Amino acid sequence: MTLPFIKMHGLGNDFVVFDHIKKPHKITPQLAAKLADRRMGVGCDQVIQLLAPSKNRPLVHAEMRIYNGDGSQAEMCGNAARCVAKYLRCTMNLPTQTLTLQTLAGLIKIQPKGGGLEAVDMGRPIYGKAGEPITTQSGNSYKFTQVSMGNPHCVIFLPSLDGFPLAVEGPQLESHERFPHRTNVEFVQVLNQKEIRMRVWERGAGITLACGTGACAAGVAAVLNGHAQREVVVKLDGGDLDIFWRSDDHVIMTGPATISFHGEINF
């Protein structure tokens, strides 16, 4: 069988996107993991499947299903939402319209901002107490802030990210007993009240160049810990995202989306 796909990325956080809105196809966890493999498949951080929305949601443009590199499903992905919005604007001829996507975390809305940027309303964060203690199997102790942006995040502030062993500490924290359903892990360095640097270990995907929900969680945690203002630039390995935690409690994430290429895969 041959399936057409679109390879896209948001600041290097890359996706294999399948448009199954008109012709559904089953994506299994095993198939998603095979597609995501960078040596034996197409290669990506997440596989994205677009489906027709539920019949009782006539104002929704598409349902977005997200599969991590290990085949597990994610509730939300902010970078993927921007990419999907760009793709739908082209295919549905909706260059200026606010788009609505259905996800496991609920409905999200995306607005075009010009210059190839998309602004995603990520909704209201759910957060715990700032500065909770946690210790990894390596014996390192941290203070973390737990934030949910529809998916779970553990945000840890460090004096510097230079030389930090992300590949060692990230997976230990992802599967820590404090997080029975695993968690995304963000390590953050505060540069000033308007800028923070972040590196991420994504649940089910590992190290990625960017994470939209993670950037939102880091922005919220920076405010809760008194490190930053409510509007902050999050500097990721793949580029910058603008995060604005508005007074109505909604978090707005603004950043680019890029189509890399179109292709087909046989399996």
C-alpha positions in Angstrom: 0.0 0.0 0.0 1.2 3.5 -0.8 0.4 6.5 1.5 1.1 10.1 0.5 2.4 12.3 3.3 3.7 15.8 4.0 6.9 16.4 5.9 6.7 19.6 8.0 8.5 21.1 11.0 8.0 23.9 13.6 11.5 25.1 14.6 13.0 21.7 13.8 10.3 19.7 15.7 9.4 17.6 12.7 6.3 15.7 11.7 5.1 13.3 9.1 1.6 14.5 8.3 -1.1 12.3 6.8 -4.2 14.0 5.3 -7.0 11.4 5.9 -9.8 13.9 6.1 -11.6 12.5 3.0 -10.2 9.0 3.0 -9.5 7.6 6.4 -6.7 5.1 7.0 -5.8 3.2 10.2 -2.6 4.4 11.9 -1.5 1.8 14.5 1.1 2.5 17.2 3.4 0.0 15.4 3.0 1.8 12.0 3.6 5.2 13.7 6.8 4.0 15.3 8.0 2.5 12.0 7.3 5.8 10.1 9.0 7.9 12.8 12.2 5.8 12.6 15.0 8.0 11.2 16.8 5.0 9.6 14.1 2.6 8.6 11.2 5.0 8.0 10.6 8.6 7.0 11.9 10.0 10.2 10.2 12.4 12.6 9.5 13.4 16.2 5.7 12.8 15.8 3.3 11.3 13.2 0.3 13.5 12.7 -3.0 12.1 11.3 -5.7 14.5 10.1 -9.3 13.2 10.1 -12.7 14.6 9.5 -14.1 16.1 12.7 -17.0 14.5 14.6 -20.4 15.2 13.0 -21.5 17.1 16.1 -18.7 19.6 15.7 -19.6 21.4 12.4 -17.3 24.4 13.1 -14.2 22.2 13.5 -11.9 22.0 10.5 -10.1 18.7 11.3 -9.3 16.3 14.0 -5.6 16.0 14.8 -4.2 12.8 16.2 -0.6 12.8 17.4 1.6 9.7 17.6 5.0 10.0 19.3 8.1 8.4 18.0 7.6 5.3 20.1 4.0 4.9 18.8 2.3 6.2 21.9 -0.4 8.9 21.5 0.0 12.5 22.7 -2.9 14.7 23.8 -1.5 17.9 22.3 1.4 19.3 20.2 1.6 23.1 19.7 4.2 22.9 17.0 2.2 20.4 15.0 -0.9 22.6 15.4 0.9 25.4 13.7 2.0 23.1 10.9 -1.4 21.7 10.4 -2.9 25.2 10.3 -0.5 26.1 7.5 -1.3 23.0 5.6 -5.1 23.5 5.9 -4.9 27.1 4.9 -3.3 26.0 1.6 -5.6 23.0 0.9 -8.9 24.6 2.1 -8.1 28.1 0.8 -8.5 29.8 4.2 -5.6 32.2 4.3 -6.9 34.6 7.0 -9.5 32.5 8.8 -9.2 31.3 12.4 -8.9 27.5 12.3 -10.2 25.1 14.9 -8.7 21.7 15.5 -10.1 18.8 17.6 -7.4 17.1 19.8 -7.4 14.7 22.7 -6.9 17.7 24.9 -9.9 19.6 23.5 -10.5 22.2 20.8 -7.7 24.7 19.9 -7.9 27.7 17.7 -5.1 29.0 15.4 -4.9 32.5 13.9 -2.5 33.7 11.1 -0.2 36.5 12.2 1.6 37.3 8.9 5.1 36.5 7.8 4.4 32.8 8.0 3.6 32.9 11.7 0.7 31.2 13.4 -0.7 32.0 16.8 -2.2 29.1 18.7 -4.6 29.6 21.7 -3.4 26.8 23.9 -6.1 27.3 26.5 -5.7 27.6 30.2 -2.8 25.9 32.0 -3.2 23.6 35.0 -0.3 23.9 37.4 0.9 22.7 40.7 3.1 24.2 43.5 6.3 25.9 42.3 9.6 24.3 43.4 8.6 20.8 44.4 11.7 18.6 45.1 12.6 15.6 43.0 15.6 13.3 42.8 16.7 11.1 39.8 18.3 7.7 39.8 21.6 9.4 39.1 21.3 11.0 42.6 20.7 14.5 41.3 18.1 16.6 43.1 16.0 19.3 41.4 13.1 21.6 42.1 10.3 21.3 39.5 7.0 22.9 38.6 4.3 20.7 37.2 2.3 22.3 34.4 -0.3 20.7 32.1 -1.0 22.3 28.7 -3.4 19.4 27.8 -0.3 17.2 28.2 2.0 16.9 31.3 5.2 18.9 31.8 7.9 18.9 34.5 9.7 22.3 34.3 13.1 22.6 36.0 15.1 25.9 36.3 18.9 25.7 36.1 21.6 28.3 36.3 23.0 27.2 32.9 22.1 24.6 30.3 25.6 24.5 28.9 26.9 20.9 29.2 23.8 19.7 31.0 23.3 15.9 30.4 19.9 16.1 28.9 20.0 12.6 27.4 20.8 11.1 30.9 18.5 13.1 33.2 15.6 13.5 30.7 14.5 9.9 30.5 14.9 9.4 34.2 12.5 12.2 34.9 10.1 11.2 32.1 9.5 7.9 33.8 9.9 9.0 37.4 7.5 7.5 39.9 6.0 11.0 40.5 4.6 10.8 37.0 2.7 7.5 36.6 1.7 8.4 33.0 5.2 9.8 32.2 5.9 13.4 31.5 7.6 15.9 29.2 10.6 17.5 30.8 11.8 21.0 30.2 15.1 22.4 31.5 15.1 26.2 31.6 17.7 28.9 32.0 16.5 32.4 32.8 18.2 35.0 30.7 16.1 38.0 31.8 12.5 38.9 32.6 11.6 38.7 28.9 13.8 35.8 27.6 14.4 32.3 28.7 16.3 29.4 27.2 14.8 25.9 27.1 15.9 22.4 26.2 13.4 19.6 26.2 13.1 15.8 26.6 9.7 14.9 25.1 7.7 12.1 26.4 7.8 9.2 23.9 10.2 11.1 21.5 13.3 12.0 23.4 15.4 15.1 22.7 13.7 17.4 20.2 14.8 20.8 18.8 11.5 22.5 20.0 8.3 21.7 21.9 5.4 24.1 21.7 3.5 22.9 24.7 6.8 22.7 26.6 7.6 26.3 25.7 4.1 27.3 27.0 4.7 25.3 30.2 8.1 26.9 30.7 6.6 30.4 30.3 3.9 29.7 32.8 6.4 28.1 35.3 8.7 31.1 34.8 5.9 33.4 35.9 4.9 31.2 38.8 8.5 31.2 40.1 8.9 34.9 39.7 11.5 34.6 36.9 9.8 36.3 34.0 6.9 38.5 32.8 3.7 37.0 31.3 5.0 37.7 27.8 8.3 36.0 27.2 10.5 34.7 24.3 11.4 31.1 24.7 14.7 30.3 23.0 14.8 26.7 21.9 17.5 24.7 20.1 15.5 25.1 16.8 14.6 28.8 17.2 12.3 31.2 19.2 8.7 31.0 20.3 6.7 33.9 21.7 4.6 32.9 24.7 1.9 35.2 26.2 0.0 34.1 29.3 -2.9 36.5 29.0 -4.9 38.0 31.8 -7.8 35.8 30.8 -5.6 32.8 31.7 -5.2 31.6 28.1 -1.7 30.9 26.8 -1.0 32.1 23.3 2.0 30.6 21.4 3.2 32.3 18.2 5.8 30.8 15.9 6.6 29.6 12.3 5.6 26.5 10.4 7.4 25.0 7.5 6.6 22.5 4.7 9.7 20.5 4.0 8.5 18.2 1.2 5.8 15.9 0.0 6.3 12.2 -0.5 4.9 8.7 -0.5 5.7 5.6 1.5 5.1 2.0 0.7 4.6 -0.6 3.4 
